[in-house]
Structure formats: C-alpha cells, structure tokens
Amino acid sequence: MRQPGCAAVLSCWALSVRRWLGTGSRFCVPLPGRCTDGGLRQAKYLAQIIVMGVQVVGRAFARALRQEFAASRAAANARGRAGHQSAAASSLSGLSLQEAQQILNVSKLSPEEIQKNYEHLFKVNDKSVGGSFYLQSKVVRAKERLDEELRIQAQEDREKGQAPKT
C-alpha cells in the first residue's frame, strides 16, 4: 500500500480543520484512503494550540500596552505643562536636559556657570588648537539646550507671577 505524500497529508489536515471548524462542510468531501480519524484529531489539537497561543500573546501584548499608557500618563502628569515644553525642546535640539548638563559639566541651571563652562570647552575644542569640531558642536548644542530650558523656566516664573485675579 502506497503512503500518501506531503500534498495528500496537507489536504487531509485542511479537510479535517474545515470539518472540525464546521466551515464549508458541504464542500468538504473526504477523499477515500487519505484521511483517517487520527488526522482529524491531530488537526483539532493543532488548531487548539494555535488559538491558545494567539490568545496568550494577545493578552500579554494588551497588558504591556496598558501598562505603558499608564506609565506615560503618570509621567506626563508629573511633568505638568512645562514638561511638554521641555520635551519639545529636547526633541528639537536632539539633546535631553541631562545630556546637556553632562556635556557642559553643570549640576544646576545657573547662567553664569553655564556660560563659564561653555566658553572654556568651546576654546579647548577649537579646531585651530587641535580640538575636535564634533565636540565643539556638541558643546554649542548643549548650551543652546540649556539656554532654552532657562527661557522656559523664566516664562513659567512670569506666568506664576501673573496669576489671574479672582
């Protein structure tokens, strides 16, 4: 007796799955000698495993997405309105506030300290004295980012000083 080839086994599984799902039952005509009851059981188990796996992955993805939204919402609430301006400044300059502070070696936003460190690092990294143009441009971008943050803070202070009179 000749064993069925791959195509016959696949068609048997496809027919078994259709029969098990109940779709196209009138078009599903069993082919004699190709499908056995064992093929139907295997197809049923395979379909159950696939459905269960998709459900597990879908639930995990949905849970991770909910957690990410909640964390994002909490961070946005913690930052408040100024956080949005600061985030926009970070995306425009390409540097975060922390990166800019590290580049210019400042711990607090003091205009005098920022200017002093900027001038020193700009001169040290000048190409004419053997410095790096890349590092010099990073110093300039860091100063621009910190200046923008100082402007945002000054604007907030002005808005707090002009509280609506009620």
Backbone torsions as a table, in degrees:
resi	resn	phi	psi	omega
1	MET	NA	133.9	-176.2
2	ARG	-83.1	133.4	178.8
3	GLN	-78.9	144.0	179.2
4	PRO	-69.7	144.3	178.7
5	GLY	-80.4	-175.8	-178.8
6	CYS	-59.0	-43.1	-178.0
7	ALA	-62.3	-39.5	-179.5
8	ALA	-68.3	-40.0	179.6
9	VAL	-66.1	-43.0	179.1
10	LEU	-63.7	-42.6	179.1
11	SER	-66.2	-33.1	177.0
12	CYS	-64.2	-45.6	179.2
13	TRP	-64.1	-43.0	-180.0
14	ALA	-62.4	-43.7	178.3
15	LEU	-64.3	-39.2	-179.5
16	SER	-66.4	-41.5	179.0
17	VAL	-64.6	-43.7	178.5
18	ARG	-60.8	-42.2	-179.3
19	ARG	-65.8	-42.3	-178.8
20	TRP	-66.8	-39.9	179.5
21	LEU	-77.5	-17.5	177.6
22	GLY	82.0	14.6	179.5
23	THR	-98.8	137.1	175.0
24	GLY	65.2	31.4	-174.6
25	SER	-64.7	-31.7	-179.7
26	ARG	-74.5	-20.3	177.9
27	PHE	-92.8	-9.5	-176.4
28	CYS	-91.9	99.5	-179.9
29	VAL	-106.0	119.7	-179.6
30	PRO	-64.1	136.4	178.4
31	LEU	-90.2	128.7	-174.5
32	PRO	-63.8	133.3	175.0
33	GLY	81.9	-4.8	-176.8
34	ARG	-102.5	-43.4	-176.5
35	CYS	-104.9	137.6	175.3
36	THR	-120.4	172.0	178.6
37	ASP	-65.0	-30.3	177.6
38	GLY	-64.5	-36.4	177.5
39	GLY	-64.0	-37.2	178.4
40	LEU	-65.2	-43.5	178.6
41	ARG	-64.6	-42.6	179.7
42	GLN	-63.7	-41.9	179.2
43	ALA	-64.6	-38.6	179.1
44	LYS	-64.0	-45.5	179.2
45	TYR	-64.7	-41.0	179.5
46	LEU	-62.9	-44.2	179.0
47	ALA	-64.3	-39.4	178.3
48	GLN	-64.5	-42.1	179.1
49	ILE	-63.3	-43.3	-180.0
50	ILE	-64.6	-46.3	-179.7
51	VAL	-62.7	-43.5	179.8
52	MET	-64.1	-42.6	178.8
53	GLY	-62.6	-42.1	178.4
54	VAL	-64.6	-39.2	178.7
55	GLN	-64.6	-43.6	-179.6
56	VAL	-62.9	-48.1	180.0
57	VAL	-64.0	-40.9	179.2
58	GLY	-62.6	-43.6	178.3
59	ARG	-63.9	-43.3	-179.6
60	ALA	-63.6	-41.5	179.0
61	PHE	-64.6	-43.5	179.9
62	ALA	-63.8	-40.7	179.2
63	ARG	-65.0	-43.9	179.0
64	ALA	-63.4	-38.9	178.8
65	LEU	-65.4	-43.1	177.0
66	ARG	-62.2	-42.3	178.9
67	GLN	-63.4	-41.2	179.9
68	GLU	-65.1	-41.8	177.5
69	PHE	-63.1	-42.2	180.0
70	ALA	-64.5	-42.8	179.3
71	ALA	-65.9	-40.0	178.8
72	SER	-64.8	-43.2	179.1
73	ARG	-63.8	-41.5	179.8
74	ALA	-64.8	-42.0	179.3
75	ALA	-66.1	-38.9	178.9
76	ALA	-66.2	-39.8	177.7
77	ASN	-66.2	-36.3	179.8
78	ALA	-68.6	-36.8	-179.9
79	ARG	-73.2	-34.2	-177.5
80	GLY	74.5	-161.2	-176.3
81	ARG	-69.5	-38.2	-178.1
82	ALA	-65.8	-29.7	178.5
83	GLY	-60.9	-34.3	179.1
84	HIS	-67.2	-42.0	178.9
85	GLN	-65.8	-41.7	-179.7
86	SER	-65.4	-40.4	178.4
87	ALA	-65.2	-38.4	178.0
88	ALA	-65.5	-39.9	178.4
89	ALA	-65.3	-37.7	178.4
90	SER	-64.2	-41.9	-178.3
91	SER	-70.7	-32.6	179.1
92	LEU	-72.4	-41.7	-176.9
93	SER	-84.0	-21.2	-179.1
94	GLY	85.4	1.5	179.3
95	LEU	-125.2	140.1	172.8
96	SER	-81.2	167.7	179.2
97	LEU	-61.8	-41.7	-179.3
98	GLN	-64.6	-41.1	177.9
99	GLU	-62.1	-43.8	-179.7
100	ALA	-63.4	-40.3	177.8
101	GLN	-64.8	-37.8	178.3
102	GLN	-67.8	-41.2	-179.2
103	ILE	-62.5	-45.0	-178.9
104	LEU	-89.2	0.7	176.5
105	ASN	57.1	50.9	175.8
106	VAL	-122.1	142.3	-179.5
107	SER	-98.9	-33.2	177.8
108	LYS	-124.2	160.6	-176.5
109	LEU	-83.8	83.0	177.6
110	SER	-111.9	118.4	-176.3
111	PRO	-57.5	-35.3	-179.0
112	GLU	-68.2	-45.7	-179.7
113	GLU	-65.4	-40.4	178.8
114	ILE	-61.6	-47.3	-178.4
115	GLN	-64.0	-42.7	-179.2
116	LYS	-62.1	-49.4	-179.8
117	ASN	-66.6	-36.6	178.2
118	TYR	-60.9	-50.3	-178.3
119	GLU	-60.5	-42.7	180.0
120	HIS	-63.2	-50.6	-177.5
121	LEU	-67.0	-33.4	178.7
122	PHE	-65.7	-43.1	179.9
123	LYS	-68.7	-42.3	-178.6
124	VAL	-63.3	-35.8	-176.6
125	ASN	-95.8	13.7	178.2
126	ASP	-66.0	137.2	-176.5
127	LYS	-64.9	-31.0	-177.9
128	SER	-69.1	-21.2	177.7
129	VAL	-105.6	19.2	175.5
130	GLY	88.9	15.3	179.6
131	GLY	-84.6	-172.8	-177.2
132	SER	-110.1	126.1	177.4
133	PHE	-62.9	-36.0	179.3
134	TYR	-61.9	-48.6	180.0
135	LEU	-65.1	-37.1	178.7
136	GLN	-63.4	-40.1	178.8
137	SER	-68.6	-33.9	175.7
138	LYS	-64.0	-39.2	178.3
139	VAL	-63.3	-43.4	179.7
140	VAL	-63.1	-45.5	-180.0
141	ARG	-64.2	-37.6	178.6
142	ALA	-64.5	-42.3	178.8
143	LYS	-64.7	-41.8	177.9
144	GLU	-60.1	-40.9	-179.4
145	ARG	-66.4	-42.8	179.6
146	LEU	-69.0	-36.8	175.9
147	ASP	-62.5	-39.6	177.9
148	GLU	-64.3	-40.4	178.3
149	GLU	-65.2	-39.5	176.4
150	LEU	-63.5	-38.3	178.2
151	ARG	-65.0	-41.3	178.9
152	ILE	-63.6	-43.3	179.4
153	GLN	-64.8	-40.2	178.2
154	ALA	-63.7	-40.2	178.9
155	GLN	-64.3	-40.4	177.4
156	GLU	-62.9	-43.1	179.7
157	ASP	-62.1	-40.0	178.0
158	ARG	-64.6	-41.5	-179.8
159	GLU	-66.5	-36.4	177.9
160	LYS	-68.8	-35.0	179.2
161	GLY	-70.3	-25.0	-178.9
162	GLN	-104.0	47.6	-179.9
163	ALA	-63.3	143.6	-179.3
164	PRO	-62.4	137.1	179.5
165	LYS	-86.2	125.8	179.3
166	THR	-126.9	NA	NA
